[in-house]
Amino acid sequence: MQRKSMDARVGTLAMVFLTAAASPAEAVRQFQPSSLLLLINSNIHNYAGSAIKNIWAGIQRTASASNYYQVVAVWVRIKMAAPVLWVMLVICIMMLVMLGIELVLLSAVSLFVKLFRRMPIEETHKWGSIDVEAATDSSIISSKLPLILVQIPMYNEKKVYKLSIAAACALTWPSDRIIIQILDDSTDPVVKKLVEMECKEWASKGMNIKYEVRNNRRGYKAGALKEGMKHGYVEECEYVAIFDSDFQPQSDFLTRTIPFLLSDLSVALVQARWEFVNYKECMLTRMQRMTLDYHFKVEQQAGSSGWSFFGFNGTAGVWRIATLNEAGGWNDRTTVEDMDLAVRATLKGWKFIYAGNIKVKSELPSNFKAYRYQQYRWSCGAANLFRKMAMEILMTKNVPIMKKIYVIYNFFFLRRVVVHFIIFSLYSLVIPLSVFVPEVQIPYWAITSIPTTITVLNAIRMPRFLHLLVFWIVFENVMSLHRLKATISGLFEAGKINEWIVTEKLGETLLANPKIEVHEEKSRRVRFLERIYLTEIGIGIFLITCATYNLLYSRNFYFVYIYLQAAAFLIIGFGYIGTFNSDR
């Protein structure tokens, strides 16, 4: 009797599944969740084999073609995913609208500043009659200038150490009012010796340069910067300029940034814009240039103009040392120590200024493996910082409520979490899967209107890269998978959340300074298997399957986009992007 009851329920479910293949709406009306629950609660281990046979037998009796039942079985399984796909679509559309509004507002502020603030921003910050050029020849005038600390953290920088040290020593500022601090965490004794000799050579020329090392790498870059601030000579310094080892500031960097800090005592940070000397090297460097240009021209500019807050980029910036001390100094609890410090400083009421007219030369990673490490560190660290500081930001009393909302919602939630989730989920999962499930109808405006608006806004701010815009979009879609994994790791503190791999510098900055001699060894060729990324390849194959089905059986034209996205996943999955030389 129990077996007959079991078979009857299995037969009912089989008919429901078959009805779903022919008429989804009718299946929804006939389906009873209780039938499924009873089936699950039955003695499955005794009757599973019989149940499966009954389902397949029912499908085979109904099928008109010899092998059609296999297609029907696959179709039934896909139909069962329709509710899940609907939920994902609703979430994605909500996030897409949120992100679209955010991007429109950011772009509006950025364009307003560009169009109506015709005078360079540094011209609005005068600081009296002090002439820095004259101060270099007058000890009386020189004594009125603040003492500046310039920090350059290094780690085995055998290809760029000469360039960065030379650029720092060339800064226009009286030699008695500047201290250049080289923080060398190198583990290669040969590199350490070369850097130390370079510092001694500049010291012999009259430069006030300090070569500092420590016996461990605790805290990585944050640890090195924190240790550097402990030396006695730093106590007399008022400001600290920070440059990564591949950054070369122009000689007038200090004379253009320090006035902001002198004219407004509520300003804690002046951030300059990055300029890239090797962005033409390959497609990977061009894509990075477009992404970072948007970051500086839109995100940083809007944050500075609207809220006097943005995330410190970790280099090419000048801090008021009093702010560092008040905010608690450098902290190595995440891999984004620069962003951590910026958030803590703004909670103390300090303001930031982004000076987009001041540009500092730097190098982009041209090796895709190095770029992936960098993006993982940035995405994971930002998400982890959001987890650690969200409640602290919310509970802080001396910060206006609107600024709290901006930091939590706009700066962290939308730009560090939502953006990665929506890009991958909607464009690489929901849209491709929807070709199998006609019941899931994606609104036309969600596919065209909002993405087109976002694309146009990006194009306006990057006119010189208009011909690469489509490639940039699909590249960012592929990278969203990697960033999403990093974001999830940071939010849930899983995986390698505190892993710090220094971004590889290949020395492309020497192209702009060929006279500088650098000790370097030949790079080895990366083997084919070392640049294979199986996840990206798997997603690419999945997208090809979806696009082909859409081309053969559906009435829309999703396959055009899906094929393009599949090609991007496969190209990156097989490592055909960036340079193939590496020292790793």
C-alpha positions in Angstrom: 0.0 0.0 0.0 2.9 2.3 0.8 4.6 1.5 -2.4 1.4 2.3 -4.5 1.0 5.6 -2.7 4.6 6.4 -3.5 4.2 5.5 -7.1 1.1 7.6 -7.4 2.9 10.7 -6.1 5.8 10.1 -8.4 3.4 9.7 -11.3 1.7 13.0 -10.4 5.1 14.8 -10.2 6.1 13.3 -13.6 2.9 14.6 -15.2 3.5 18.1 -13.6 7.0 18.1 -15.0 5.8 17.1 -18.4 3.1 19.8 -18.3 5.8 22.3 -17.4 7.6 21.5 -20.6 4.5 22.1 -22.7 2.7 24.8 -20.7 4.5 26.5 -17.8 1.5 28.4 -16.7 -0.7 25.3 -16.5 2.1 23.6 -14.5 2.1 26.4 -11.9 -1.7 26.0 -11.4 -1.4 22.2 -11.0 1.7 22.0 -8.9 1.2 21.4 -5.2 4.2 21.9 -2.9 2.8 19.4 -0.5 3.3 16.6 -3.1 7.0 17.5 -3.3 7.4 17.6 0.5 5.7 14.2 0.9 7.9 12.7 -1.7 11.0 14.1 0.0 9.8 12.8 3.4 9.2 9.3 2.1 11.6 6.4 2.5 13.8 7.6 -0.4 16.6 5.1 0.2 14.2 2.2 -0.5 12.2 3.6 -3.3 14.6 6.1 -5.1 15.3 3.7 -7.9 11.6 2.9 -8.5 10.7 6.6 -8.4 13.3 7.5 -11.0 12.2 4.7 -13.2 8.6 5.9 -13.0 9.5 9.5 -13.9 11.6 8.4 -16.9 8.9 5.9 -18.0 6.3 8.6 -17.9 8.5 10.9 -20.0 9.2 8.2 -22.5 5.5 7.3 -23.0 4.7 11.0 -23.7 7.6 11.7 -26.0 6.9 11.4 -29.7 10.5 11.1 -30.9 12.9 8.3 -30.0 15.4 10.6 -28.2 13.1 13.5 -27.4 12.8 12.4 -23.8 16.4 13.4 -23.1 15.7 16.9 -24.3 12.5 17.0 -22.3 14.4 15.9 -19.2 16.9 18.7 -19.5 14.1 21.2 -20.2 12.2 20.1 -17.1 15.3 20.6 -14.9 15.8 24.1 -16.4 12.2 24.9 -15.8 12.6 24.2 -12.1 15.2 27.0 -12.0 12.8 29.6 -13.2 11.8 30.9 -9.7 15.4 31.2 -8.6 16.2 33.0 -11.8 13.3 35.4 -11.2 14.6 36.2 -7.7 18.1 36.9 -9.1 16.7 39.1 -11.8 14.7 41.2 -9.4 17.8 41.6 -7.1 19.9 42.5 -10.1 17.5 45.1 -11.5 17.2 46.8 -8.1 21.0 46.9 -7.8 21.3 48.1 -11.4 19.0 51.0 -10.7 20.9 51.9 -7.6 24.2 51.8 -9.4 22.8 53.7 -12.4 21.6 56.6 -10.1 25.0 56.6 -8.4 26.9 56.9 -11.7 24.7 59.6 -13.0 25.2 61.7 -9.9 28.9 61.2 -9.8 29.2 62.1 -13.5 27.1 65.1 -13.1 29.3 66.5 -10.3 32.4 65.7 -12.2 31.2 67.4 -15.4 30.0 70.4 -13.4 33.5 70.8 -11.9 35.1 70.4 -15.3 32.9 72.9 -17.1 32.4 75.6 -14.6 35.6 75.5 -12.5 37.8 76.9 -15.2 40.6 78.1 -12.9 42.9 75.3 -11.8 42.0 74.4 -8.2 45.5 75.2 -6.8 45.1 78.8 -7.9 42.4 79.2 -5.3 44.8 78.4 -2.5 47.3 81.1 -2.0 49.7 81.0 0.9 51.1 84.5 1.3 54.2 85.9 -0.2 56.6 83.1 0.5 58.6 82.3 -2.7 59.8 78.7 -2.6 62.3 79.3 -5.5 63.8 82.1 -3.5 63.8 80.1 -0.3 66.3 77.7 -1.8 68.9 80.5 -1.8 67.9 82.2 1.5 68.1 80.5 4.9 65.9 83.2 6.4 63.0 82.6 4.0 63.7 78.8 4.2 63.1 78.7 7.9 59.5 79.8 7.3 58.8 76.8 5.2 57.5 73.6 6.9 59.7 70.6 7.3 58.5 67.9 4.9 59.0 64.1 5.2 59.0 62.1 1.9 58.5 58.4 2.4 59.3 55.7 -0.3 58.5 52.1 0.8 60.4 49.5 -1.2 60.5 45.7 -1.6 63.1 44.2 -3.9 62.7 47.0 -6.4 65.8 46.3 -8.5 64.4 47.9 -11.6 62.9 51.2 -10.4 64.8 52.1 -7.2 67.1 54.5 -8.9 64.3 56.3 -10.7 62.1 56.8 -7.6 65.0 58.0 -5.4 66.2 60.4 -8.1 62.7 61.9 -8.5 62.3 62.4 -4.8 65.7 64.1 -4.6 64.8 66.4 -7.4 61.8 67.9 -5.6 61.8 71.7 -5.4 62.2 72.4 -1.7 65.0 73.7 0.4 67.3 70.8 1.2 67.3 71.8 4.9 63.5 71.6 5.0 63.0 68.1 3.5 63.9 64.6 4.7 63.7 61.7 2.2 63.1 58.4 3.9 63.7 55.2 2.0 61.9 52.3 3.8 63.5 49.2 2.4 61.8 45.9 3.2 63.8 44.0 0.5 64.6 40.3 1.2 67.2 40.2 -1.6 70.6 41.2 -0.1 71.9 42.3 -3.5 69.0 44.7 -3.9 69.3 46.0 -0.4 73.0 46.8 -1.0 72.2 48.6 -4.2 69.5 50.7 -2.6 71.8 51.6 0.3 74.6 52.6 -2.0 72.2 54.8 -4.0 71.1 56.6 -0.8 74.7 57.2 0.3 75.5 58.6 -3.1 72.7 61.1 -2.9 73.7 61.9 0.7 77.2 62.8 -0.5 75.6 65.3 -2.8 74.0 67.1 0.2 70.6 65.5 0.2 69.0 64.8 3.6 68.2 61.2 2.8 67.7 58.4 5.3 68.0 54.7 4.6 65.8 52.7 7.0 65.4 48.9 7.3 63.7 46.6 9.8 64.3 43.0 10.7 60.8 41.8 9.6 58.0 42.6 7.2 55.2 42.6 9.7 52.3 44.7 8.3 53.9 44.9 4.9 53.6 48.4 3.5 51.5 49.7 6.4 54.1 48.3 8.9 57.0 49.9 7.0 55.3 53.3 7.0 54.3 53.0 10.6 57.9 52.1 11.6 59.2 55.0 9.6 57.2 57.5 11.6 58.8 56.3 14.9 62.2 57.9 14.2 63.2 60.9 16.2 63.8 63.2 13.3 60.2 62.8 12.1 58.9 64.6 15.2 59.9 68.0 13.7 58.1 67.3 10.4 54.6 68.8 9.7 53.7 66.9 6.5 54.5 63.6 4.9 54.5 62.9 1.2 54.2 59.2 0.2 55.3 57.7 -3.1 55.3 54.0 -4.1 58.6 52.9 -5.6 57.4 53.1 -9.2 56.1 56.7 -8.9 58.1 59.7 -10.0 56.7 63.1 -9.0 57.4 66.2 -10.9 59.9 68.6 -9.3 57.1 71.1 -8.4 54.9 68.5 -6.6 55.5 69.9 -3.2 55.1 73.6 -4.2 51.7 72.7 -5.7 50.3 70.5 -3.0 51.6 72.0 0.3 49.6 75.3 -0.3 46.3 73.4 0.2 47.5 72.3 3.6 48.9 75.7 4.7 45.9 77.7 3.6 43.2 75.5 5.1 44.0 74.0 8.5 41.0 71.6 8.2 42.5 69.8 5.2 44.3 66.6 6.1 45.1 65.1 2.7 46.0 66.3 -0.8 45.7 63.6 -3.4 47.3 64.0 -6.8 46.3 62.1 -10.0 48.2 59.2 -11.4 49.7 59.4 -14.9 50.8 56.3 -16.7 54.0 56.1 -18.8 53.4 52.6 -20.2 49.6 52.6 -20.9 50.3 52.0 -24.6 52.3 48.8 -24.0 49.4 46.3 -24.5 45.6 46.0 -24.4 45.8 45.2 -20.6 47.5 48.5 -19.8 45.0 50.4 -22.0 42.1 48.8 -20.1 43.6 49.7 -16.8 44.2 53.3 -18.0 40.5 53.6 -18.8 39.4 52.2 -15.5 41.7 54.4 -13.4 40.9 57.5 -15.4 37.3 57.0 -14.6 38.2 56.5 -10.9 40.2 59.7 -10.7 38.2 61.9 -13.1 34.8 60.9 -11.7 34.9 59.1 -8.3 37.7 61.1 -6.7 36.7 64.4 -8.2 33.0 64.0 -7.1 34.0 62.8 -3.6 36.4 65.8 -3.1 34.0 68.4 -4.5 30.8 67.1 -2.9 31.9 65.6 0.5 35.6 66.4 0.9 36.1 62.7 1.2 37.5 59.9 -1.0 39.7 57.0 -0.5 43.4 57.7 -0.3 45.2 56.0 -3.2 48.2 55.0 -1.0 50.7 57.1 -3.1 51.1 60.5 -4.7 49.5 62.2 -1.8 50.6 64.5 1.1 49.2 64.0 4.7 49.2 66.4 7.6 51.1 64.4 10.2 48.9 65.7 13.0 46.0 64.0 11.3 47.9 60.7 11.1 48.5 60.8 14.8 45.0 61.8 15.7 43.5 59.0 13.5 45.7 56.4 15.1 48.4 56.0 12.5 48.8 53.2 10.0 46.9 50.0 10.6 47.6 46.7 9.0 44.3 45.0 9.8 43.4 45.0 6.1 45.3 45.0 2.8 43.9 48.6 2.1 45.8 50.5 4.8 45.4 53.7 2.7 41.6 53.5 2.6 41.5 52.5 6.3 43.5 55.6 7.3 41.3 57.9 5.1 38.1 56.6 6.7 39.4 57.0 10.2 40.6 60.5 9.4 37.3 61.6 8.0 35.6 60.3 11.1 37.7 62.8 13.1 36.3 65.6 11.0 39.2 66.2 8.6 38.7 67.1 4.9 40.4 65.9 1.8 41.2 67.6 -1.5 41.8 65.9 -4.8 44.1 68.0 -7.1 43.5 66.5 -10.5 45.7 69.0 -12.2 48.8 67.6 -10.4 49.9 64.4 -12.1 52.5 61.9 -10.9 54.1 59.4 -13.3 53.7 55.8 -12.5 53.7 52.3 -14.1 50.8 50.0 -14.8 51.3 46.2 -14.3 51.5 44.7 -17.8 51.5 41.1 -16.6 48.0 39.8 -16.1 48.9 37.6 -13.1 50.4 40.6 -11.3 47.2 42.6 -12.2 45.0 39.9 -10.8 46.9 39.9 -7.5 46.5 43.6 -7.3 42.8 43.6 -8.0 42.2 40.8 -5.5 44.0 42.8 -2.8 42.1 46.0 -3.5 38.7 44.3 -3.7 39.1 42.0 -0.8 40.7 44.6 1.5 37.9 47.2 0.8 35.1 44.7 1.5 36.9 43.6 4.7 37.3 47.2 5.8 33.6 47.7 5.2 32.8 44.8 7.4 35.1 46.1 10.2 34.1 49.8 10.1 30.4 50.0 9.0 29.1 50.1 12.6 31.9 52.5 13.7 31.0 54.9 10.9 27.3 54.7 11.8 28.0 55.4 15.5 30.4 58.3 15.1 28.9 61.5 16.6 30.9 64.3 15.1 30.2 63.5 11.4 27.1 64.8 9.6 24.5 62.1 8.9 24.6 62.8 5.1 28.4 62.2 5.1 27.9 58.9 7.0 25.4 57.8 4.4 27.7 58.7 1.6 30.6 56.8 3.1 28.6 53.7 4.0 26.2 53.5 1.1 27.9 55.2 -1.9 31.6 54.7 -1.1 31.5 51.2 0.3 28.2 49.4 -0.4 27.7 50.5 -4.0 31.2 50.8 -5.3 32.9 48.0 -3.3 30.1 45.4 -3.2 27.2 46.0 -5.4 29.1 46.9 -8.5 31.0 43.6 -8.6 27.9 41.5 -7.9 25.6 43.2 -10.4 28.1 43.2 -13.3 28.9 39.4 -13.0 25.4 38.2 -11.9 23.3 40.1 -14.5 25.6 40.1 -17.5 27.3 36.7 -17.1 24.6 34.6 -15.4 21.0 36.0 -15.5 20.9 37.2 -19.1 22.6 34.1 -20.5 20.4 31.7 -18.4 17.2 33.6 -19.4 17.5 32.3 -23.0 16.5 28.8 -21.7 13.5 30.1 -19.6 11.1 32.2 -21.7 9.0 32.9 -18.6 11.8 35.1 -17.2 11.4 38.2 -19.3 14.1 40.8 -18.7 12.8 44.4 -19.0 14.0 46.0 -22.2 15.2 49.1 -20.3 17.3 47.1 -18.0 19.3 45.6 -20.9 19.5 48.8 -23.0 18.6 52.1 -21.3 20.7 51.9 -18.1 23.8 50.2 -19.7 23.6 52.7 -22.6 23.5 55.7 -20.2 26.4 54.3 -18.2 28.4 53.8 -21.4 27.7 57.3 -22.7 28.7 58.8 -19.4 32.0 56.9 -19.5 32.6 57.8 -23.1 32.2 61.5 -22.3 34.9 61.3 -19.7 37.2 59.2 -21.9 36.8 60.5 -25.5 40.3 59.5 -26.6 39.5 55.9 -25.8 36.1 55.8 -27.5 37.2 53.1 -30.0 38.1 50.8 -27.1 34.9 51.3 -25.1 33.3 48.0 -26.1 36.5 46.0 -25.3 36.7 47.8 -21.9 33.1 46.9 -21.0 33.6 43.2 -21.7 37.0 43.2 -20.0 35.5 44.7 -16.8 32.7 42.1 -17.0 35.3 39.4 -17.0 37.2 41.0 -14.1 34.0 41.3 -12.1 34.1 37.5 -11.5 37.6 37.8 -9.9 36.7 40.9 -7.9 33.4 39.3 -6.7 35.3 36.3 -5.3 37.7 38.7 -3.5 34.8 40.8 -2.2 33.0 37.7 -0.8 36.3 36.6 0.9 36.6 40.1 2.4 33.0 40.3 3.6 33.1 36.9 5.2 36.8 36.9 6.2 37.4 33.7 4.2 40.3 32.6 2.1 43.4 34.8 1.7 42.1 38.0 3.1 45.4 39.3 4.4 47.6 38.0 1.6 49.9 40.7 0.3 51.7 40.2 -3.0 53.7 43.2 -4.1 52.6 44.3 -7.6 55.4 43.4 -10.0 57.3 46.4 -11.6 58.9 45.6 -14.9 60.7 48.8 -15.3 58.7 50.3 -18.2 59.1 53.7 -16.5 62.7 53.6 -17.8 61.4 54.3 -21.3 60.8 57.9 -20.3 64.3 58.1 -18.7 66.7 56.0 -20.8 69.8 57.6 -19.2 69.1 56.0 -15.8 71.2 52.9 -15.3 69.5 49.9 -13.6 70.8 46.5 -12.6 68.4 43.9 -14.0 68.3 40.3 -15.1 66.5 38.8 -18.0 62.9 37.9 -17.5 61.8 34.4 -18.2 59.1 33.5 -20.5 55.8 32.5 -18.8 54.8 29.0 -19.8 51.4 28.4 -21.5 49.9 26.4 -18.6 51.0 29.0 -16.0 48.6 31.5 -17.6 45.5 29.3 -17.8 42.5 30.3 -15.7 40.0 27.4 -15.6 37.2 29.4 -14.0 37.2 31.9 -16.8 37.4 29.2 -19.4 34.4 27.4 -17.8 32.3 30.5 -17.8 33.3 31.1 -21.5 32.1 27.6 -22.5 28.9 28.2 -20.6 28.3 31.4 -22.4 28.9 29.9 -25.8 26.3 27.2 -25.0 23.8 29.9 -24.0 24.5 32.0 -27.1 24.2 29.1 -29.4 20.9 28.0 -28.0 19.7 31.6 -28.2 20.7 31.8 -31.8 18.9 28.6 -32.8 15.7 28.6 -30.7 15.0 32.1 -29.3 13.5 35.2 -30.9 15.7 37.8 -29.2 19.2 38.8 -30.1 21.0 38.2 -26.8 23.5 35.9 -28.6 25.3 38.9 -30.1 26.3 40.2 -26.6 26.7 36.7 -25.1 29.1 35.5 -27.9 31.2 38.7 -27.4 31.3 38.1 -23.6 32.2 34.5 -24.1 35.1 35.5 -26.4 36.4 37.8 -23.7 36.2 35.1 -21.0 38.1 32.6 -23.2 40.8 35.1 -24.3 41.5 36.0 -20.7 41.0 32.4 -19.5 43.8 31.2 -21.9 46.0 34.2 -20.8 46.1 36.0 -24.1 46.2 39.4 -22.5 49.1 41.5 -21.2 52.7 40.7 -21.5 54.0 37.1 -21.0 57.3 37.9 -19.3 57.6 37.6 -15.6 60.2 37.4 -12.8 58.0 35.2 -10.7 
